[in-house]
Amino acid sequence: MAGAIPDSMIQKTLDDAGMTTVTPAIAKTTRAIAWTALNADLQAGGWAHPRLQAAAVAAPGTDQTTPTVVDVTTIWAATDPAGELVDRQSSTVRLTLTSGKWSVDRIT
């Protein structure tokens, strides 16, 4: 995809592809946690004005209703340390559920 594409269209593409495989409640919670972590990571690396464009949440195992591990695939935009606006960047945040609390395992 080239040119200006609304964030809603990027999200619709992920949704139509069936990339979110967990329940809506798990997706909402883990998406928020993942974006908070990624946003902080980007800003610590010198990126400015990070914006989440779209996200999908999938459990890598067979348990999609009560997973203990999820991968949150994010599509984001930001201004890089050189001052150039970039968009449609992809990162994955792996979260693990321990004692009822989601925590960040890694960001790639």
C-alpha positions as CSV (number, residue, x, y, z in Angstrom):
1,M,0.0,0.0,0.0
2,A,1.4,3.4,-1.0
3,G,0.3,6.9,-0.3
4,A,-2.1,8.2,2.4
5,I,-4.2,5.4,3.9
6,P,-6.4,6.1,6.9
7,D,-5.6,4.1,10.1
8,S,-9.2,2.7,10.0
9,M,-8.4,1.1,6.6
10,I,-5.2,-0.5,8.0
11,Q,-7.2,-1.9,11.0
12,K,-9.9,-3.2,8.7
13,T,-7.3,-5.0,6.6
14,L,-6.0,-6.8,9.7
15,D,-9.6,-7.5,10.9
16,D,-10.6,-8.9,7.5
17,A,-7.6,-11.1,7.4
18,G,-8.7,-12.7,10.7
19,M,-5.4,-11.8,12.5
20,T,-7.1,-11.3,15.9
21,T,-7.8,-14.8,17.2
22,V,-8.5,-14.1,20.9
23,T,-11.7,-12.9,22.6
24,P,-12.5,-9.1,22.2
25,A,-11.9,-8.6,26.0
26,I,-8.5,-10.1,25.9
27,A,-7.7,-8.2,22.7
28,K,-8.7,-4.9,24.2
29,T,-6.7,-5.4,27.4
30,T,-3.5,-6.8,25.8
31,R,-3.6,-4.2,22.9
32,A,-3.5,-1.4,25.5
33,I,-0.7,-2.9,27.5
34,A,1.4,-3.7,24.4
35,W,0.9,-0.1,23.0
36,T,1.9,1.4,26.3
37,A,5.1,-0.6,26.3
38,L,5.9,0.0,22.7
39,N,5.2,3.7,22.9
40,A,7.6,4.0,25.8
41,D,10.2,2.0,24.0
42,L,9.9,4.2,20.9
43,Q,10.2,7.4,22.8
44,A,13.2,6.1,24.8
45,G,14.8,5.4,21.4
46,G,14.4,9.0,20.3
47,W,11.2,8.6,18.3
48,A,8.6,11.4,18.6
49,H,4.8,11.4,18.4
50,P,4.2,7.7,18.1
51,R,0.7,6.7,17.0
52,L,-0.8,3.3,16.9
53,Q,-2.4,2.8,13.4
54,A,-3.7,-0.7,13.9
55,A,-3.2,-3.9,15.9
56,A,-4.1,-7.6,16.0
57,V,-3.8,-10.0,18.9
58,A,-3.2,-13.7,18.5
59,A,-2.4,-16.5,20.8
60,P,0.4,-18.7,19.4
61,G,-1.0,-21.9,20.9
62,T,-4.3,-23.7,20.5
63,D,-6.1,-22.0,23.5
64,Q,-7.6,-18.8,22.1
65,T,-10.2,-18.2,24.9
66,T,-7.9,-18.4,27.9
67,P,-4.3,-18.0,26.5
68,T,-1.3,-17.4,28.7
69,V,0.8,-15.9,25.9
70,V,-0.3,-13.5,23.2
71,D,1.5,-11.7,20.4
72,V,0.2,-8.2,19.7
73,T,1.2,-7.2,16.2
74,T,1.2,-3.4,15.9
75,I,1.3,-1.1,12.9
76,W,2.5,2.4,14.0
77,A,3.7,5.8,12.8
78,A,6.1,8.2,14.4
79,T,8.7,10.8,13.7
80,D,12.2,9.2,13.7
81,P,15.2,10.6,15.5
82,A,16.2,12.4,12.2
83,G,12.9,14.2,12.1
84,E,11.3,12.2,9.3
85,L,7.7,11.0,9.6
86,V,7.4,7.3,8.9
87,D,4.3,5.2,9.0
88,R,3.1,1.6,8.6
89,Q,5.9,0.3,10.7
90,S,5.4,-3.1,12.3
91,S,6.4,-4.4,15.7
92,T,5.3,-7.4,17.8
93,V,4.9,-7.3,21.5
94,R,4.7,-10.7,23.3
95,L,2.8,-10.7,26.5
96,T,2.6,-13.4,29.1
97,L,-0.1,-13.9,31.7
98,T,1.2,-14.7,35.2
99,S,-1.0,-14.8,38.3
100,G,-3.8,-12.9,36.5
101,K,-1.5,-10.1,35.2
102,W,-0.3,-9.5,31.7
103,S,3.4,-8.4,31.4
104,V,5.7,-7.7,28.5
105,D,8.0,-10.5,27.6
106,R,9.6,-8.9,24.5
107,I,9.3,-6.3,21.8
108,T,10.5,-7.1,18.3
